[in-house]
Amino acid sequence: MFTIISIVKQSQELKRNPSGRKLKDNKHSKNSELLKNVDENDATACKLFQAIKAPLLELERYRASALIDRKACRTLISHVSDIQDPSTSIVIGNPGAGILSSELLKQGAKQLLLFECNPEIRAHLQKIHKDDPVEVSNQYLFGSHFRSQDTTHALSTLLESQSCTRVKIILSLTNPTQARDLLENYTTGHIPYDNKDVEIYLIVEKGYGDKLDALEKSDPTGKRIKFASAWRTFIKTELLCTLPADSFFPTFAPLGFGIKGRSKRDPNVAVLRCTFRSIAGFGRHLNSDERHLYNIFIRHVMTTSTAKVAHSLEKWTPGIGIRLIRQGISLFTCFSQLTKEEFELVFFTFVELAPISSPVWSMMSSHFCKSIECLKDDDVTC
């Protein structure tokens, strides 16, 4: 664990080494070797992650550059609503969990859940928050172990809890597995949860929004952009603020990880708010069959969120556009712009026109799977 003395020594070392040349810690240099030995699933995850253009980082410590910025943390927090509400629980993943949690408590947060697998960092967080309403989990926030059926996972327990109705998740996307698991949990229905308002504040590279625009224009077949369109929507419509990249992806930070190749990275990061729409069916919970249909429907939404609602659904159920117009849904509305009530209305109208016995659902599911396979087989790096 880092101490004040070690930080001072490292600062003195930086003065003696103003070039900022990397000095690798032998204990952590093995990470680079581990990253070279990824299995087939991890390789696929890397491709998917490159497809949505989130930052791909190596977990490698450095002894130079800035610390995580409290000012940037306060800027981010200023955009998070309902912090002081007792029914709001805030979930934080590293990097930045220590500073963010301290600043959130200053702002009156009542419930905090931090995720940290490193035992030394976790012990540090537990020590500084021993008298605070803070729980520190030893699990991954969105790892392969998180499933809605896994009642032992801290986030799953929180989402099932009756003690909170709002969940705010702050997550810096720092590796391909995080993005893959976030998408997997979203599209399989584990998020959203019924009767819970769930928001994720994603911290990603700002420049990737421009890259997605360029990718869309240079991809006439649509193989690459279909799966990335939702992330492009978030960058376009859910941008809250921009922050210095070193604020959340520092080249050196106590209890944090560094980034390889800082000179090639975007100087700014974007904070994006992703709101997951829960659905209870106008006051009633979905049955198992409806939940299955909703899972297929939400996958379609995830890959076409920038498309107009009627245009996206007409090819599956001709005539739905007229029905939606009569119910007050504009043909020119994007999925991402729908309110919770409008979103539910669109879903149930679609189910009414295409009941569970309709072949539309299997075709829609197959269409989604083909889009995923295209990304797995195609080199989407640019």
C-alpha positions in Angstrom: 0.0 0.0 0.0 1.2 3.5 -0.8 2.0 5.7 2.2 2.6 9.5 2.5 6.3 8.8 2.7 6.4 6.8 -0.4 4.5 9.5 -2.3 7.0 12.1 -1.2 9.9 9.9 -2.3 8.2 9.4 -5.7 7.7 13.1 -6.0 11.4 13.6 -5.3 12.3 10.9 -7.8 10.1 12.7 -10.4 12.2 15.9 -9.8 15.3 13.9 -10.5 13.7 12.4 -13.6 11.8 15.4 -15.2 11.5 13.6 -18.5 8.8 11.4 -16.9 10.4 8.3 -18.3 8.5 5.2 -17.1 10.1 3.3 -14.3 8.2 0.0 -14.1 7.6 -1.7 -10.8 8.8 -5.3 -11.2 6.0 -6.5 -9.1 3.5 -5.2 -11.6 5.4 -5.6 -14.8 3.9 -9.1 -15.2 0.6 -7.5 -16.2 1.9 -6.8 -19.7 2.8 -10.5 -20.1 -0.6 -11.5 -18.8 -2.3 -9.3 -21.4 -0.4 -11.1 -24.2 -1.8 -14.5 -23.1 -5.5 -13.8 -23.6 -7.7 -16.6 -24.4 -10.2 -16.7 -27.3 -13.0 -15.1 -25.3 -10.7 -12.2 -24.3 -9.6 -11.7 -27.9 -13.3 -11.4 -28.9 -13.9 -9.0 -26.1 -11.0 -6.9 -27.3 -12.5 -6.7 -30.8 -15.9 -5.8 -29.4 -14.4 -3.2 -27.2 -12.5 -1.7 -30.1 -15.8 -1.6 -32.0 -17.4 0.7 -29.5 -14.2 2.7 -29.2 -13.9 2.8 -25.5 -10.4 3.2 -24.1 -8.2 0.1 -24.0 -5.8 0.4 -21.1 -3.0 -1.8 -19.7 -2.9 -2.2 -15.9 0.6 -1.0 -15.4 1.9 1.2 -12.6 4.0 4.3 -13.3 5.9 6.7 -11.0 5.3 10.0 -12.7 2.6 12.6 -13.5 -0.4 13.9 -11.7 -2.8 12.6 -9.0 -6.5 12.1 -9.5 -8.0 15.6 -9.5 -10.5 16.5 -6.7 -11.8 19.4 -8.8 -12.7 17.1 -11.6 -14.4 14.8 -9.2 -16.5 17.7 -7.9 -17.4 18.7 -11.4 -18.6 15.1 -12.1 -20.6 15.0 -8.9 -22.3 18.3 -9.7 -24.1 16.5 -12.6 -25.3 13.6 -10.4 -28.9 14.2 -9.2 -30.6 13.1 -5.9 -27.3 12.5 -4.1 -28.8 13.5 -0.7 -32.0 11.4 -1.1 -32.0 8.6 1.5 -33.4 6.3 -1.2 -30.4 6.9 -3.5 -27.5 4.5 -3.4 -24.3 5.4 -5.3 -22.0 2.6 -6.7 -18.4 3.4 -7.7 -15.8 1.4 -9.5 -12.1 2.2 -9.7 -10.2 4.3 -10.6 -11.2 7.2 -8.4 -13.3 5.4 -5.9 -11.4 6.8 -2.9 -11.7 10.5 -3.8 -15.1 10.2 -5.3 -16.5 8.5 -2.2 -15.0 11.2 0.0 -16.4 14.0 -2.1 -19.9 12.3 -2.3 -20.0 12.0 1.5 -19.3 15.7 1.8 -22.2 16.3 -0.5 -24.5 14.4 1.8 -24.6 10.9 0.1 -26.4 8.4 2.4 -25.4 5.0 0.8 -22.2 4.2 -1.0 -21.1 0.8 -2.5 -17.5 0.6 -3.7 -16.0 -2.2 -5.7 -12.3 -3.1 -5.4 -10.6 -6.5 -5.9 -7.1 -5.5 -4.8 -6.9 -6.4 -1.1 -4.5 -3.6 -0.2 -6.6 -0.9 -1.9 -9.7 -2.5 -0.4 -8.2 -2.4 3.1 -7.3 1.2 2.6 -10.9 2.1 1.5 -12.4 0.2 4.5 -10.1 2.0 6.9 -10.9 5.6 5.7 -14.6 4.8 5.6 -14.9 2.7 8.8 -17.4 5.2 10.3 -19.2 6.1 7.1 -22.3 4.5 5.4 -19.9 2.8 2.9 -19.7 -0.8 1.9 -16.6 -2.0 0.1 -17.0 -5.2 -2.0 -14.2 -7.5 -3.1 -15.9 -8.3 -6.4 -15.8 -6.8 -9.9 -18.5 -4.2 -10.6 -19.4 -5.6 -14.0 -17.4 -8.8 -14.3 -18.3 -12.2 -15.5 -19.4 -13.1 -12.0 -22.3 -10.5 -12.0 -25.6 -12.1 -12.9 -29.0 -11.2 -11.7 -29.4 -14.8 -10.4 -26.2 -14.5 -8.3 -27.6 -13.3 -5.0 -24.1 -13.1 -3.5 -23.0 -10.3 -5.8 -23.1 -6.9 -4.0 -24.6 -5.0 -6.9 -27.3 -7.7 -7.5 -28.1 -7.6 -3.8 -28.4 -3.8 -4.0 -30.7 -3.9 -7.0 -33.0 -6.4 -5.3 -33.0 -4.4 -2.0 -36.0 -2.4 -0.9 -33.9 0.2 0.8 -33.3 2.2 -2.3 -35.2 3.2 -5.4 -32.4 5.0 -7.2 -29.1 3.6 -8.1 -26.3 5.8 -9.5 -23.3 3.9 -10.9 -20.0 5.8 -11.7 -17.8 3.7 -13.9 -14.5 4.4 -15.8 -14.2 2.1 -18.7 -10.7 0.8 -18.4 -10.6 -2.6 -20.1 -12.4 -4.6 -22.8 -14.0 -7.1 -20.4 -15.8 -4.2 -18.6 -17.5 -3.1 -21.8 -18.4 -6.6 -22.9 -19.9 -7.5 -19.5 -21.8 -4.2 -19.3 -23.4 -4.8 -22.7 -24.0 -8.5 -21.8 -25.8 -7.7 -18.6 -27.8 -4.9 -20.2 -29.0 -6.9 -23.2 -29.9 -10.1 -21.3 -32.2 -8.2 -19.0 -30.2 -8.2 -15.8 -30.3 -4.4 -16.2 -32.7 -2.7 -16.1 -34.4 -3.8 -12.9 -38.1 -3.4 -12.3 -39.1 -0.5 -10.1 -35.5 0.9 -9.9 -34.2 4.0 -11.6 -30.7 3.0 -12.7 -28.2 5.4 -14.2 -24.6 4.8 -15.1 -22.2 7.7 -15.5 -19.6 6.4 -17.9 -16.2 8.1 -18.1 -14.8 7.5 -21.6 -12.4 9.1 -24.1 -14.1 12.2 -25.6 -12.3 11.7 -29.0 -14.0 8.4 -29.6 -17.3 10.2 -30.5 -15.6 11.7 -33.5 -14.1 8.3 -34.4 -17.5 6.7 -34.3 -18.8 9.4 -36.7 -16.0 8.7 -39.1 -16.5 4.9 -38.7 -20.2 5.3 -39.6 -19.5 7.2 -42.8 -16.8 4.8 -43.9 -18.8 1.6 -43.3 -21.4 1.2 -46.1 -22.3 -2.4 -45.1 -23.2 -1.3 -41.6 -21.4 -4.3 -40.0 -19.4 -2.3 -37.6 -21.6 0.6 -36.7 -24.7 -1.4 -35.9 -23.2 -2.6 -32.6 -21.6 0.8 -31.9 -24.6 3.0 -32.6 -25.8 3.0 -29.0 -22.5 4.3 -27.8 -22.5 6.9 -30.4 -26.0 8.0 -29.2 -24.7 8.2 -25.6 -21.8 10.4 -26.8 -24.1 12.6 -28.9 -27.1 12.9 -26.5 -26.0 12.0 -23.0 -22.8 14.1 -22.7 -22.8 15.8 -19.3 -19.3 17.3 -19.2 -15.7 16.9 -20.2 -12.8 16.5 -17.8 -9.0 16.3 -18.1 -8.1 12.7 -18.9 -5.5 12.5 -16.1 -8.4 13.2 -13.6 -9.7 9.6 -14.0 -7.0 7.9 -16.0 -3.8 9.2 -14.3 -0.3 8.1 -15.3 0.4 7.8 -11.6 -2.0 7.8 -8.7 -1.8 6.4 -5.2 -3.8 3.2 -5.1 -4.4 3.6 -8.9 -3.2 2.2 -12.2 -1.3 3.9 -15.0 -1.9 4.1 -18.7 0.5 3.1 -21.5 1.3 5.6 -24.3 0.0 8.8 -22.7 1.3 10.9 -25.6 -1.1 9.1 -28.0 -4.2 9.5 -25.9 -7.0 12.0 -25.9 -6.4 14.9 -23.4 -10.0 14.9 -22.4 -12.6 12.4 -21.2 -16.3 12.6 -21.5 -18.9 11.9 -18.8 -21.9 10.2 -20.3 -25.1 9.4 -18.5 -26.7 6.1 -19.5 -30.3 5.7 -18.2 -31.6 2.1 -18.1 -35.3 2.1 -18.5 -37.1 -0.3 -16.1 -40.4 -1.7 -17.4 -43.3 -3.0 -15.3 -46.0 -2.9 -17.9 -48.2 0.0 -16.8 -48.3 -1.1 -13.2 -47.9 -4.8 -13.7 -44.8 -6.9 -13.7 -43.8 -8.8 -16.9 -44.4 -12.5 -16.9 -41.5 -14.9 -17.9 -42.6 -14.9 -21.6 -42.9 -11.1 -21.7 -39.5 -10.8 -20.1 -38.0 -13.0 -22.7 -39.5 -10.8 -25.5 -38.3 -7.7 -23.7 -34.8 -9.1 -23.7 -34.9 -9.5 -27.5 -36.5 -6.1 -27.9 -33.9 -4.3 -25.8 -31.1 -5.9 -27.8 -32.7 -4.5 -30.9 -32.9 -1.0 -29.2 -29.3 -1.3 -28.1 -28.1 -1.7 -31.7 -30.5 0.8 -33.3 -30.8 3.5 -30.7 -29.9 6.3 -33.2 -32.6 5.1 -35.7 -36.1 6.5 -35.8 -38.5 4.4 -33.9 -41.1 3.8 -36.7 -38.4 3.2 -39.4 -36.7 0.7 -37.1 -39.8 -1.3 -36.3 -41.8 -1.2 -39.6 -39.6 -3.8 -41.2 -40.5 -6.2 -38.4 -44.2 -5.3 -38.0 -45.6 -3.3 -40.9 -48.3 -0.9 -39.8 -46.9 -0.2 -36.4 -46.0 3.4 -37.4 -49.6 4.3 -37.8 -50.5 2.8 -34.4 -47.7 4.8 -32.8 -48.7 8.0 -34.4 -52.3 7.5 -33.1 -50.9 7.0 -29.6 -48.8 10.2 -29.8 -45.4 8.8 -30.7 -43.6 10.8 -33.3 -42.2 8.9 -36.3 -39.1 11.0 -36.0 -38.3 10.1 -32.4 -35.2 8.1 -31.7 -35.3 5.3 -29.1 -32.8 7.2 -26.9 -35.2 10.2 -26.8 -38.3 8.3 -25.5 -39.5 8.8 -22.0 -40.0 5.8 -19.8 -43.8 5.9 -20.5 -43.3 6.2 -24.2 -40.7 3.4 -24.3 -43.2 1.0 -22.5 -45.9 2.1 -24.9 -43.8 1.3 -27.9 -42.8 -2.1 -26.5 -46.4 -3.2 -25.6 -47.7 -2.0 -29.0 -45.0 -4.1 -30.7 -46.0 -7.1 -28.5 -49.6 -6.6 -29.4 -48.9 -6.7 -33.1 -46.3 -9.4 -32.8 -47.3 -11.9 -30.1 -45.0 -14.5 -28.7 -46.0 -17.0 -31.4 -44.9 -14.6 -34.2 -41.8 -15.6 -36.1 -40.8 -11.9 -35.9 -39.1 -12.5 -32.5 -36.8 -15.3 -33.8 -35.9 -13.2 -36.8 -35.1 -10.2 -34.7 -33.0 -12.3 -32.3 -31.2 -13.9 -35.3 -30.5 -10.5 -36.8 -28.9 -9.4 -33.5 -26.7 -12.5 -33.4 -25.6 -12.0 -36.9 -24.5 -8.4 -36.1 -22.4 -9.7 -33.2 -20.8 -12.4 -35.4 -19.9 -9.7 -38.0 -18.0 -7.9 -35.3 -16.3 -11.0 -34.1 -15.1 -11.9 -37.6 -14.3 -8.4 -38.7 -11.3 -6.3 -37.8 -13.0 -3.2 -36.4 -9.8 -1.4 -35.4 -9.3 2.0 -36.9 
